[in-house]
Amino acid sequence: EAPSDTAAPRARVPLRRPAAATPEPALGAMVERANANTISIVAGGVDSTALTIASDLSAALDDGDAFRILPIAGKGGGQNIRDVRFLKGVDLGIVPANLLGQVQRSTEIGRLDDKISYLAKLFNEEMHVLVRADAAFGGVADLAGKTVNVGAAGSATQLTARDVLDKLGIAVTEVNLGPADALEKLRSGEIAATVLVSGKPAPAVSHLAGGAFRLLPLPYAKPLHADYLPATLTATDYPGLVGTGSAVETVAVGTVLFAHVWPKGSGRYRRIERFVERFFPRLAELQKPPRHPKWLETSLSATVPGWTRFPAAEEWLRKNAPPPQISREQFERFLASRRVASDEAATPADRERLFQEFLRWNETRERR
């Protein structure tokens, strides 16, 4: 039998009614809730340890719609301070502690000590000075008169590198490049060295092999004692650049998590207060794998000389922090045993540096 030319009638599919639109008042509540429950942290660039730390906070503390942490890849340095100070969408920032003082002294954005406060001292960032493996430089002093990349303009690397080189009396021809571009220029011989200030192991450096590059030693000279700490880079940090059992001398600067000083009871204040209530009790979780090893350097009770702690953070520590196991009297005895001259402990920064040395000394004694 021949097939019929008449098509069978199609079954009628009922049309779906469009979902009812969310009423405007409900949308307004959603917007308000999303903003109240989200806190943003501006850190460094995509290859920075600071951004990894901010991402760790997001991974560990996010609680869906109830609380969200939004890491922001920033330019670092003074720009991070300006962003926290002026941008409505930025709540917290990560920056080297010495830059707070530099920007304050410059007065370029006005007085800061009553506008900016810190929540916690996070970790130390080491200064990495990279040169070609075949370069004849023995130390950073040999870079005098050479072309050196000091990081993007306005970055923490630029401001710190300038400060260190100036204190050491080393004049260089400065160029401003990101880490990837700088390595290409270094490889081709267009620049003599590139500087990066980032917590070890820095993502921008950890993948490098020693066949092309090496790390240049930077001595902990007396002009650096007020603002910097001694540090070393080892094979554990960079197995491709440092030989087993060897160490490269350098300096480090502490970083801080900081905020704008908001009035108590304001929405912005409450948002940061909620962050403190989630972050501080869970620091121990962040100090375990797979989080960045730099979390092991975080001490919530550590102070930043010359700056005030955010009130909500101060209140949490007063209520919850365990009593210190090391007394200031022990520290004074340590100074006496070291025969520290009065000019070595003349400023708050000097005493903080010496106190950090004392903590390391005491930790070494306890391990014996």
VOGU-237016 format. One record per atom (N, C-alpha, C): y negated, x, z; residue in one letter. Coordinates in steps of 0.1 Angstrom, whole numbers, padded with zeros to 4 digits, always signed. Layout:
N
YXZA;...
This chain:
368
+0012+0009+0000E;+0000+0000+0000E;-0012+0009+0000E;-0022+0006-0009A;-0034+0014-0010A;-0042+0012+0003A;-0049+0023+0007P;-0058+0022+0019P;-0069+0013+0016P;-0074+0007+0026S;-0085-0003+0024S;-0098+0005+0023S;-0107+0001+0015D;-0120+0007+0013D;-0129+0003+0025D;-0125-0007+0033T;-0134-0012+0043T;-0131-0004+0056T;-0141+0003+0062A;-0139+0011+0074A;-0137+0002+0086A;-0129+0006+0095A;-0127-0002+0107A;-0139-0002+0115A;-0142-0013+0121P;-0155-0013+0129P;-0154-0004+0141P;-0165+0004+0144R;-0165+0013+0156R;-0167+0005+0169R;-0160+0011+0179A;-0162+0005+0192A;-0176+0007+0197A;-0181-0002+0203R;-0195-0001+0208R;-0196+0007+0221R;-0204+0017+0221V;-0205+0026+0233V;-0217+0021+0241V;-0216+0017+0253P;-0227+0013+0260P;-0238+0024+0262P;-0250+0021+0260L;-0261+0031+0262L;-0263+0034+0276L;-0265+0047+0279R;-0268+0050+0293R;-0283+0048+0296R;-0285+0042+0307R;-0299+0040+0311R;-0304+0054+0316R;-0316+0057+0312P;-0322+0070+0316P;-0323+0070+0332P;-0321+0082+0337A;-0322+0083+0352A;-0336+0079+0356A;-0337+0072+0367A;-0350+0068+0372A;-0358+0080+0376A;-0371+0080+0371A;-0380+0091+0374A;-0382+0092+0389A;-0383+0105+0394T;-0386+0107+0408T;-0400+0103+0411T;-0402+0094+0420P;-0415+0090+0424P;-0425+0101+0427P;-0437+0100+0423E;-0447+0111+0425E;-0447+0116+0440E;-0447+0106+0450P;-0448+0111+0464P;-0436+0120+0467P;-0424+0116+0461A;-0412+0125+0464A;-0413+0138+0458A;-0419+0139+0445L;-0421+0152+0439L;-0431+0160+0447L;-0441+0154+0452G;-0450+0161+0461G;-0444+0167+0473G;-0434+0160+0479A;-0427+0165+0490A;-0418+0176+0487A;-0412+0176+0475M;-0403+0187+0470M;-0412+0199+0468M;-0423+0198+0462V;-0432+0210+0460V;-0436+0216+0473V;-0440+0207+0483E;-0444+0212+0496E;-0433+0219+0503E;-0421+0213+0502R;-0409+0219+0509R;-0405+0232+0503R;-0406+0233+0489A;-0402+0245+0482A;-0411+0257+0486A;-0424+0254+0487N;-0434+0264+0491N;-0433+0268+0506N;-0430+0258+0514A;-0429+0261+0529A;-0417+0269+0532A;-0406+0268+0523N;-0393+0275+0526N;-0391+0287+0518N;-0401+0292+0510T;-0400+0304+0502T;-0410+0314+0506T;-0405+0326+0508I;-0414+0337+0511I;-0412+0348+0501I;-0423+0354+0496S;-0422+0364+0486S;-0425+0378+0492S;-0418+0388+0486I;-0420+0402+0491I;-0423+0411+0478I;-0435+0416+0478V;-0438+0425+0466V;-0433+0439+0470V;-0425+0446+0462A;-0420+0459+0465A;-0424+0469+0454A;-0415+0478+0450G;-0418+0487+0440G;-0413+0483+0426G;-0412+0492+0417G;-0407+0489+0403G;-0392+0487+0403G;-0387+0484+0391V;-0373+0480+0390V;-0363+0491+0395V;-0367+0504+0394D;-0358+0515+0398D;-0361+0520+0412D;-0369+0512+0420S;-0373+0517+0433S;-0363+0513+0444S;-0363+0521+0454T;-0355+0518+0466T;-0361+0506+0473T;-0374+0505+0473A;-0381+0494+0480A;-0377+0480+0474A;-0375+0479+0461L;-0371+0467+0455L;-0357+0464+0459L;-0348+0474+0459T;-0335+0472+0464T;-0334+0467+0478T;-0343+0472+0487I;-0344+0467+0501I;-0348+0452+0501I;-0358+0449+0493A;-0362+0435+0492A;-0351+0426+0487A;-0344+0431+0477S;-0333+0423+0472S;-0321+0421+0482S;-0319+0431+0490D;-0310+0430+0501D;-0314+0419+0511D;-0326+0418+0514L;-0331+0408+0523L;-0328+0394+0517L;-0331+0393+0504S;-0328+0380+0497S;-0313+0377+0497S;-0305+0387+0494A;-0290+0384+0494A;-0285+0380+0507A;-0290+0387+0518A;-0284+0385+0531A;-0290+0372+0538A;-0303+0369+0536L;-0309+0359+0544L;-0312+0346+0537L;-0310+0345+0523D;-0313+0333+0516D;-0303+0322+0522D;-0309+0310+0523D;-0301+0298+0528D;-0304+0286+0519D;-0302+0288+0506G;-0304+0277+0496G;-0318+0272+0497G;-0319+0259+0497D;-0332+0252+0497D;-0339+0253+0511D;-0331+0256+0521A;-0336+0257+0535A;-0345+0269+0537A;-0342+0280+0530F;-0350+0292+0532F;-0347+0301+0520F;-0357+0306+0513R;-0355+0315+0502R;-0364+0327+0502R;-0359+0338+0499I;-0367+0351+0498I;-0368+0355+0483I;-0380+0357+0479L;-0383+0360+0464L;-0388+0374+0463L;-0379+0384+0459P;-0384+0397+0457P;-0392+0398+0444P;-0403+0406+0445I;-0412+0408+0433I;-0413+0423+0430I;-0410+0426+0417A;-0412+0440+0413A;-0427+0442+0411A;-0432+0450+0420G;-0447+0453+0419G;-0449+0467+0414G;-0462+0471+0415K;-0466+0484+0410K;-0465+0494+0422K;-0464+0489+0434G;-0463+0498+0446G;-0477+0503+0450G;-0477+0511+0460G;-0490+0518+0464G;-0501+0508+0467G;-0513+0512+0464G;-0525+0504+0467G;-0524+0491+0461G;-0518+0489+0449Q;-0517+0476+0443Q;-0509+0466+0452Q;-0499+0471+0459N;-0492+0462+0468N;-0500+0457+0479N;-0509+0466+0484I;-0518+0462+0495I;-0528+0452+0490I;-0533+0454+0478R;-0543+0444+0472R;-0536+0431+0470R;-0523+0431+0465D;-0516+0419+0462D;-0514+0410+0475D;-0510+0417+0486V;-0508+0410+0498V;-0521+0405+0504V;-0532+0413+0502R;-0545+0409+0507R;-0551+0398+0500R;-0549+0397+0487F;-0557+0387+0479F;-0549+0376+0471F;-0536+0379+0468L;-0529+0369+0460L;-0523+0358+0468L;-0525+0346+0464K;-0520+0334+0472K;-0504+0334+0472K;-0498+0339+0461G;-0483+0338+0461G;-0476+0349+0467G;-0482+0358+0473V;-0475+0370+0479V;-0477+0370+0494V;-0466+0370+0501D;-0466+0369+0516D;-0464+0382+0523D;-0455+0391+0518L;-0452+0403+0524L;-0452+0414+0514L;-0453+0427+0518G;-0453+0438+0509G;-0446+0450+0516G;-0441+0459+0508I;-0435+0471+0513I;-0443+0483+0507I;-0447+0492+0516V;-0456+0503+0512V;-0455+0514+0521V;-0457+0527+0516P;-0457+0538+0526P;-0468+0537+0536P;-0465+0540+0548A;-0474+0538+0559A;-0487+0546+0557A;-0486+0558+0551N;-0498+0566+0550N;-0508+0560+0540N;-0503+0552+0531L;-0512+0545+0521L;-0521+0535+0528L;-0516+0528+0538L;-0525+0519+0545L;-0538+0526+0550L;-0536+0538+0556G;-0547+0546+0561G;-0556+0550+0549G;-0550+0555+0538Q;-0558+0559+0527Q;-0566+0548+0521Q;-0561+0536+0519V;-0568+0525+0514V;-0579+0521+0524V;-0576+0521+0537Q;-0586+0518+0547Q;-0598+0527+0546Q;-0595+0540+0545R;-0606+0550+0545R;-0614+0549+0532R;-0608+0545+0521S;-0615+0544+0509S;-0625+0533+0508S;-0623+0523+0517T;-0632+0511+0518T;-0633+0503+0504T;-0624+0506+0495E;-0625+0499+0482E;-0622+0484+0483E;-0614+0480+0492I;-0612+0466+0494I;-0616+0461+0508I;-0626+0469+0514G;-0631+0465+0527G;-0622+0470+0538G;-0626+0465+0550R;-0619+0469+0562R;-0605+0462+0562R;-0595+0470+0566L;-0581+0465+0565L;-0575+0462+0579L;-0579+0470+0589D;-0571+0469+0601D;-0572+0456+0608D;-0581+0447+0605D;-0581+0434+0610D;-0577+0423+0600D;-0572+0428+0588K;-0567+0419+0578K;-0552+0421+0575K;-0547+0433+0578I;-0533+0436+0575I;-0526+0440+0588I;-0514+0435+0590S;-0506+0439+0601S;-0491+0441+0596S;-0484+0449+0604Y;-0470+0452+0600Y;-0460+0444+0608Y;-0449+0442+0602L;-0438+0435+0608L;-0428+0445+0614L;-0425+0455+0606A;-0415+0465+0610A;-0416+0478+0602A;-0413+0489+0608K;-0411+0502+0601K;-0397+0502+0594K;-0396+0503+0581L;-0384+0501+0575L;-0375+0514+0573L;-0380+0523+0565F;-0372+0535+0561F;-0381+0546+0556F;-0376+0558+0555N;-0384+0569+0550N;-0382+0570+0535N;-0392+0573+0528E;-0391+0576+0513E;-0393+0591+0511E;-0384+0597+0504E;-0385+0612+0502E;-0392+0615+0489E;-0399+0626+0489M;-0406+0631+0477M;-0396+0639+0468M;-0393+0635+0456H;-0384+0642+0447H;-0393+0649+0436H;-0391+0662+0435V;-0398+0670+0424V;-0387+0675+0415V;-0387+0669+0403L;-0377+0673+0393L;-0383+0682+0382L;-0375+0692+0379V;-0378+0701+0368V;-0366+0703+0359V;-0368+0709+0348R;-0357+0712+0339R;-0348+0723+0346R;-0335+0722+0344A;-0325+0731+0350A;-0328+0745+0347A;-0333+0748+0335D;-0336+0762+0330D;-0350+0766+0334D;-0358+0758+0341A;-0371+0762+0345A;-0371+0774+0355A;-0381+0783+0354A;-0381+0794+0363A;-0388+0792+0376A;-0392+0779+0379F;-0399+0776+0391F;-0390+0778+0403F;-0396+0785+0413G;-0388+0787+0426G;-0391+0776+0436G;-0404+0771+0436G;-0408+0761+0445G;-0420+0754+0440G;-0425+0744+0447V;-0435+0735+0442V;-0448+0743+0440V;-0450+0754+0447A;-0463+0762+0445A;-0463+0768+0431A;-0452+0770+0424D;-0452+0775+0411D;-0457+0765+0400D;-0459+0753+0404L;-0464+0743+0395L;-0479+0743+0393L;-0486+0752+0401A;-0500+0753+0399A;-0505+0755+0385A;-0514+0747+0380G;-0519+0749+0366G;-0510+0742+0356G;-0498+0737+0360K;-0489+0731+0350K;-0492+0716+0349K;-0486+0710+0338T;-0487+0695+0336T;-0476+0688+0344T;-0479+0679+0353V;-0470+0673+0362V;-0472+0658+0362V;-0461+0651+0360N;-0462+0636+0361N;-0461+0632+0376N;-0471+0624+0380V;-0472+0619+0394V;-0470+0604+0395V;-0464+0598+0385G;-0461+0584+0385G;-0472+0575+0380G;-0470+0563+0379A;-0480+0553+0373A;-0492+0554+0381A;-0504+0551+0374A;-0517+0551+0381A;-0517+0541+0392A;-0521+0544+0404G;-0522+0535+0415G;-0509+0533+0422G;-0498+0540+0418S;-0485+0538+0425S;-0485+0546+0438S;-0475+0543+0446A;-0473+0550+0458A;-0469+0565+0455A;-0462+0567+0444T;-0459+0581+0440T;-0471+0588+0437T;-0480+0583+0429Q;-0492+0590+0426Q;-0501+0593+0438Q;-0503+0583+0446L;-0512+0586+0458L;-0506+0596+0468L;-0493+0595+0470T;-0486+0604+0479T;-0485+0618+0472T;-0482+0619+0460A;-0481+0632+0453A;-0495+0639+0453A;-0505+0632+0450R;-0519+0637+0450R;-0522+0643+0464R;-0519+0635+0474D;-0522+0639+0488D;-0514+0651+0492D;-0501+0652+0489V;-0493+0663+0493V;-0498+0676+0485V;-0500+0675+0472L;-0504+0686+0465L;-0518+0691+0469L;-0527+0682+0472D;-0540+0685+0477D;-0539+0693+0490D;-0531+0688+0499K;-0530+0694+0512K;-0524+0708+0511K;-0516+0710+0501L;-0510+0723+0499L;-0518+0732+0490L;-0529+0727+0485G;-0538+0735+0477G;-0532+0738+0463G;-0524+0729+0458I;-0518+0731+0444I;-0525+0722+0434I;-0532+0728+0425A;-0539+0720+0415A;-0530+0719+0402A;-0528+0707+0397V;-0520+0705+0385V;-0527+0697+0376V;-0523+0696+0363T;-0528+0687+0353T;-0519+0674+0354T;-0526+0664+0358E;-0518+0651+0361E;-0516+0642+0349E;-0504+0637+0347V;-0502+0626+0338V;-0495+0615+0345V;-0496+0603+0340N;-0491+0591+0347N;-0481+0584+0338N;-0468+0585+0342L;-0457+0579+0334L;-0447+0573+0344L;-0440+0563+0339G;-0429+0558+0347G;-0417+0567+0347G;-0407+0565+0355P;-0396+0574+0357P;-0389+0577+0344P;-0386+0567+0336A;-0378+0569+0324A;-0385+0577+0313A;-0398+0574+0311D;-0406+0581+0301D;-0408+0595+0306D;-0410+0597+0319A;-0412+0611+0324A;-0400+0620+0322A;-0388+0614+0324L;-0376+0622+0321L;-0375+0627+0307L;-0379+0618+0298E;-0379+0622+0284E;-0389+0633+0281E;-0401+0632+0286K;-0411+0642+0284K;-0407+0655+0291K;-0400+0654+0302L;-0395+0666+0309L;-0384+0673+0301L;-0375+0665+0295R;-0364+0670+0287R;-0369+0677+0275R;-0380+0672+0269S;-0386+0678+0257S;-0395+0690+0260S;-0398+0692+0273G;-0407+0703+0276G;-0422+0700+0276G;-0425+0687+0274E;-0439+0683+0273E;-0446+0683+0286E;-0438+0682+0297I;-0444+0683+0311I;-0435+0693+0318I;-0441+0699+0329A;-0433+0709+0336A;-0425+0703+0347A;-0429+0691+0353A;-0422+0685+0364A;-0426+0670+0365A;-0418+0663+0372T;-0421+0649+0374T;-0418+0646+0389T;-0426+0638+0395V;-0425+0635+0409V;-0422+0620+0411V;-0413+0618+0421L;-0409+0604+0424L;-0408+0603+0439L;-0415+0594+0445V;-0414+0591+0459V;-0406+0578+0461V;-0394+0580+0466S;-0385+0568+0468S;-0374+0572+0478S;-0369+0562+0484G;-0358+0564+0494G;-0345+0569+0487G;-0340+0579+0493K;-0327+0585+0487K;-0315+0576+0491K;-0305+0575+0483P;-0305+0579+0469P;-0314+0570+0460P;-0323+0575+0453A;-0332+0567+0444A;-0325+0563+0431A;-0325+0551+0428P;-0318+0547+0415P;-0322+0554+0403P;-0335+0558+0402A;-0340+0565+0390A;-0335+0579+0390A;-0330+0585+0401V;-0326+0599+0401V;-0310+0600+0403V;-0304+0590+0409S;-0290+0592+0413S;-0280+0593+0401S;-0285+0589+0389H;-0276+0590+0377H;-0277+0603+0370H;-0286+0612+0374L;-0289+0624+0367L;-0278+0635+0370L;-0275+0642+0360A;-0266+0654+0361A;-0273+0667+0361A;-0268+0677+0368G;-0274+0689+0369G;-0276+0698+0357G;-0269+0694+0346G;-0270+0703+0334G;-0284+0703+0328G;-0291+0692+0330A;-0304+0690+0324A;-0316+0692+0334A;-0314+0688+0346F;-0325+0688+0356F;-0320+0694+0369F;-0330+0697+0378R;-0327+0701+0391R;-0339+0697+0400R;-0337+0697+0413L;-0347+0693+0423L;-0354+0706+0428L;-0367+0706+0429L;-0375+0717+0433L;-0378+0716+0448L;-0376+0726+0456P;-0378+0725+0470P;-0393+0724+0473P;-0396+0716+0484L;-0410+0714+0488L;-0410+0717+0503L;-0417+0727+0508P;-0417+0731+0522P;-0425+0722+0531P;-0420+0721+0543Y;-0427+0712+0553Y;-0438+0721+0559Y;-0449+0723+0552A;-0459+0732+0557A;-0468+0725+0567A;-0475+0732+0575K;-0483+0726+0586K;-0493+0716+0581K;-0500+0718+0569P;-0510+0708+0565P;-0503+0694+0563P;-0490+0693+0562L;-0483+0680+0560L;-0479+0674+0573L;-0480+0681+0584H;-0474+0676+0596H;-0480+0663+0601H;-0492+0660+0599A;-0499+0648+0604A;-0494+0635+0598A;-0490+0636+0585D;-0487+0623+0578D;-0473+0623+0573D;-0465+0634+0574Y;-0452+0634+0567Y;-0441+0639+0577Y;-0429+0637+0573L;-0418+0642+0581L;-0409+0651+0573L;-0402+0661+0579P;-0393+0670+0571P;-0381+0662+0567P;-0376+0665+0555A;-0364+0658+0550A;-0357+0668+0541A;-0344+0664+0538T;-0336+0672+0529T;-0329+0663+0519T;-0326+0668+0507L;-0318+0661+0497L;-0305+0669+0495L;-0294+0662+0497T;-0281+0669+0497T;-0272+0664+0486T;-0260+0670+0485A;-0250+0666+0476A;-0245+0651+0478A;-0246+0647+0491T;-0242+0633+0494T;-0252+0623+0487T;-0264+0627+0487D;-0275+0619+0480D;-0274+0620+0465D;-0273+0632+0460Y;-0273+0634+0445Y;-0262+0645+0441Y;-0250+0640+0440P;-0239+0650+0437P;-0241+0657+0424P;-0248+0651+0415G;-0250+0657+0402G;-0262+0667+0401G;-0270+0668+0412L;-0281+0677+0412L;-0281+0687+0423L;-0273+0685+0434V;-0273+0694+0445V;-0258+0698+0448V;-0256+0711+0449G;-0243+0716+0451G;-0237+0713+0465G;-0224+0712+0466T;-0217+0709+0478T;-0221+0719+0489T;-0225+0714+0501G;-0229+0723+0511G;-0244+0728+0510G;-0251+0725+0500S;-0264+0729+0498S;-0274+0718+0502S;-0287+0721+0503A;-0297+0711+0506A;-0310+0716+0500A;-0318+0706+0495V;-0331+0709+0490V;-0342+0704+0500V;-0350+0712+0504E;-0360+0709+0514E;-0371+0700+0507E;-0376+0690+0514T;-0387+0682+0509T;-0394+0675+0521T;-0403+0665+0518V;-0409+0658+0529V;-0407+0643+0526V;-0409+0635+0537A;-0407+0621+0536A;-0419+0614+0543A;-0421+0601+0539V;-0431+0593+0545V;-0425+0579+0549V;-0428+0574+0560G;-0422+0561+0564G;-0428+0549+0557G;-0420+0539+0554T;-0425+0527+0548T;-0425+0516+0558T;-0434+0506+0555V;-0436+0495+0564V;-0435+0482+0556V;-0430+0472+0563L;-0431+0458+0558L;-0443+0452+0564L;-0453+0447+0556F;-0466+0443+0561F;-0470+0429+0556F;-0480+0423+0563A;-0484+0410+0559A;-0499+0409+0561A;-0505+0399+0555H;-0519+0395+0558H;-0519+0389+0571H;-0530+0390+0578V;-0532+0384+0592V;-0536+0370+0590V;-0527+0361+0591W;-0530+0346+0590W;-0533+0340+0604W;-0541+0330+0605P;-0543+0323+0618P;-0530+0317+0623P;-0528+0318+0636K;-0516+0312+0642K;-0516+0297+0639K;-0505+0291+0635G;-0504+0277+0633G;-0506+0273+0618G;-0511+0283+0610S;-0513+0280+0596S;-0500+0280+0589S;-0499+0274+0577G;-0487+0273+0569G;-0482+0287+0566G;-0491+0296+0562R;-0487+0310+0558R;-0481+0317+0571R;-0487+0315+0582Y;-0483+0321+0594Y;-0469+0316+0598Y;-0467+0303+0597R;-0454+0298+0601R;-0443+0303+0592R;-0446+0304+0579R;-0436+0309+0569R;-0432+0323+0573R;-0441+0332+0577I;-0437+0346+0580I;-0430+0345+0594I;-0434+0336+0603E;-0427+0335+0615E;-0412+0331+0613E;-0409+0322+0604R;-0396+0318+0601R;-0388+0330+0595R;-0395+0338+0587F;-0388+0350+0581F;-0384+0360+0593F;-0393+0362+0602V;-0390+0371+0613V;-0378+0366+0621V;-0377+0353+0623E;-0366+0347+0631E;-0353+0348+0624E;-0353+0350+0611R;-0341+0352+0603R;-0337+0367+0601R;-0348+0375+0599F;-0345+0389+0596F;-0342+0397+0609F;-0350+0396+0619F;-0348+0405+0631F;-0334+0404+0637F;-0329+0392+0639P;-0316+0391+0646P;-0304+0396+0637P;-0307+0397+0624R;-0296+0400+0615R;-0297+0414+0609R;-0305+0423+0615L;-0306+0436+0610L;-0293+0443+0610L;-0284+0441+0620A;-0271+0448+0620A;-0263+0445+0607A;-0264+0432+0602E;-0257+0429+0590E;-0262+0437+0578E;-0275+0439+0578L;-0281+0447+0567L;-0277+0461+0567L;-0273+0466+0579Q;-0270+0480+0581Q;-0255+0483+0577Q;-0248+0474+0571K;-0234+0476+0567K;-0233+0475+0552K;-0223+0481+0546P;-0221+0479+0531P;-0219+0464+0528P;-0224+0460+0516P;-0228+0468+0505P;-0243+0471+0504P;-0250+0469+0516R;-0265+0471+0515R;-0269+0486+0514R;-0281+0488+0511H;-0286+0502+0508H;-0285+0510+0522H;-0280+0522+0521P;-0279+0530+0533P;-0292+0533+0540P;-0303+0531+0534K;-0316+0533+0540K;-0318+0523+0552K;-0311+0512+0552W;-0312+0502+0563W;-0309+0509+0576W;-0301+0519+0576L;-0297+0526+0588L;-0308+0533+0595L;-0319+0535+0588E;-0331+0541+0593E;-0341+0531+0600E;-0338+0518+0598T;-0348+0508+0603T;-0347+0507+0618T;-0358+0507+0624S;-0359+0505+0639S;-0370+0495+0641S;-0366+0483+0645L;-0376+0472+0647L;-0386+0475+0657L;-0383+0483+0667S;-0392+0486+0678S;-0402+0497+0675S;-0399+0505+0664A;-0408+0516+0660A;-0422+0511+0657A;-0432+0518+0661T;-0446+0514+0659T;-0452+0522+0648T;-0463+0517+0643V;-0471+0524+0632V;-0485+0527+0638V;-0487+0539+0642P;-0500+0543+0648P;-0512+0538+0641P;-0522+0532+0648G;-0534+0527+0642G;-0534+0513+0636G;-0522+0507+0637W;-0520+0493+0631W;-0514+0484+0641W;-0517+0471+0640T;-0512+0461+0649T;-0500+0454+0643T;-0490+0451+0651R;-0479+0443+0646R;-0482+0428+0645R;-0476+0422+0635F;-0478+0408+0633F;-0474+0400+0645F;-0482+0391+0650P;-0480+0385+0663P;-0466+0379+0665P;-0461+0372+0654A;-0448+0366+0655A;-0437+0376+0657A;-0438+0388+0651A;-0429+0399+0652A;-0430+0405+0666A;-0442+0406+0671E;-0444+0412+0684E;-0438+0403+0695E;-0440+0390+0693E;-0434+0380+0703E;-0419+0380+0703E;-0413+0381+0691W;-0398+0382+0690W;-0393+0394+0697W;-0399+0405+0695L;-0395+0418+0701L;-0396+0417+0716L;-0407+0411+0721R;-0409+0410+0735R;-0398+0401+0742R;-0394+0391+0735K;-0384+0382+0740K;-0369+0387+0738K;-0367+0394+0728N;-0353+0397+0724N;-0349+0412+0723N;-0359+0421+0722A;-0355+0435+0720A;-0349+0440+0733A;-0338+0448+0732P;-0333+0454+0744P;-0342+0465+0750P;-0341+0467+0763P;-0350+0478+0769P;-0348+0491+0762P;-0358+0499+0760P;-0356+0512+0754P;-0347+0521+0762P;-0338+0528+0756Q;-0329+0537+0763Q;-0335+0551+0765Q;-0346+0553+0758I;-0353+0566+0759I;-0367+0564+0765I;-0370+0570+0776S;-0383+0568+0783S;-0394+0578+0777S;-0406+0574+0779R;-0417+0583+0775R;-0417+0595+0783R;-0412+0594+0796E;-0412+0606+0805E;-0402+0616+0799E;-0391+0612+0793Q;-0382+0621+0787Q;-0389+0628+0775Q;-0397+0620+0768F;-0404+0626+0756F;-0414+0637+0761F;-0421+0634+0772E;-0431+0644+0777E;-0424+0656+0781E;-0412+0655+0787R;-0404+0667+0791R;-0400+0675+0779R;-0396+0667+0768F;-0393+0674+0756F;-0404+0682+0750F;-0417+0676+0751L;-0428+0684+0746L;-0430+0696+0754L;-0429+0695+0768A;-0430+0706+0776A;-0420+0717+0773A;-0407+0713+0771S;-0397+0723+0768S;-0399+0730+0755S;-0406+0723+0745R;-0409+0729+0732R;-0422+0737+0733R;-0429+0736+0744R;-0442+0743+0746R;-0451+0739+0734R;-0452+0726+0732V;-0461+0721+0721V;-0475+0723+0725V;-0483+0729+0717A;-0497+0731+0720A;-0505+0718+0719A;-0516+0717+0726S;-0523+0704+0727S;-0528+0700+0713S;-0532+0709+0705D;-0537+0705+0691D;-0526+0700+0682D;-0513+0703+0686E;-0502+0697+0678E;-0499+0683+0681E;-0504+0678+0692A;-0502+0664+0696A;-0516+0657+0699A;-0526+0661+0690A;-0539+0656+0693A;-0542+0642+0688A;-0535+0638+0678T;-0537+0625+0672T;-0525+0616+0674T;-0526+0602+0673P;-0515+0593+0673P;-0504+0597+0663P;-0509+0601+0651A;-0499+0605+0640A;-0491+0617+0645A;-0498+0627+0651D;-0491+0639+0656D;-0480+0635+0666D;-0484+0626+0675R;-0474+0623+0686R;-0463+0615+0680R;-0466+0606+0670E;-0455+0598+0664E;-0445+0608+0657E;-0451+0618+0650R;-0442+0627+0643R;-0433+0635+0653R;-0439+0639+0664L;-0432+0646+0674L;-0421+0637+0681L;-0425+0625+0683F;-0416+0615+0689F;-0404+0613+0680F;-0406+0612+0667Q;-0395+0611+0657Q;-0386+0623+0658Q;-0392+0635+0659E;-0384+0647+0660E;-0376+0647+0673E;-0382+0642+0684F;-0375+0640+0697F;-0363+0631+0696F;-0365+0620+0688L;-0354+0610+0687L;-0342+0617+0680L;-0345+0624+0669R;-0334+0631+0662R;-0328+0642+0671R;-0336+0649+0679W;-0330+0659+0688W;-0321+0652+0698W;-0326+0641+0704N;-0318+0634+0714N;-0305+0629+0708N;-0305+0624+0696E;-0293+0618+0689E;-0283+0630+0687E;-0288+0642+0683T;-0279+0653+0681T;-0272+0657+0694T;-0280+0656+0706R;-0274+0660+0719R;-0263+0650+0723R;-0266+0637+0719E;-0256+0626+0723E;-0243+0628+0715E;-0243+0634+0704R;-0231+0635+0695R;-0222+0646+0700R;-0228+0655+0708R;-0220+0667+0712R;-0209+0663+0722R;
